């Protein structure tokens, strides 16, 4: 009988310790401080602009959160992924880039549905070198049929000159502009088949006139 009582006492102690440990663990979990973290809902491929439907906010233990993670979706939306991000993975700032960020790559600053196109210039076609980054220009050309045509209007200049590793005092012989993707072939044709010039707009002029071709 004494042996059975001893066994019962041991079982009672073990059970009580187990219950205590479980309760203590549960309490510790309840006391853990959590913070919001932005994560990917599904895999986000490289070179993708992040939109609101691609991300969500989940709670993570504060001790498990990477220093480069964020809980604010506004810090993520609109940025571009430098590499693929897996589903449920916290999105770190080092894996993103801003489209306007100076990252030595023109491709990150080209808007969607546009193409960057370089136009060879000289003193006349390039407006005597007065074209600067951020200016807006029109492209006009004298075509092979003898008509003068407005080829493209209100193109933004994104680069002036040729990329070089060293500074140069030589005049710029090219500018790079943004062209709507549906107009690239038209512009390319005019540059190769016509005698073209650029015209510089005032900073307050954004009108698209689409004038009729002129011929004598």
Helices and strands as residue ranges (DSSP letters): H 2-31, E 34-40, G 52-54, E 55-61, G 62-64, G 73-75, E 80-81, G 93-95, E 96-97, G 106-109, E 114-120, G 127-129, E 136-142, E 148-160, E 174-180, G 181-183, H 184-193, E 195-200
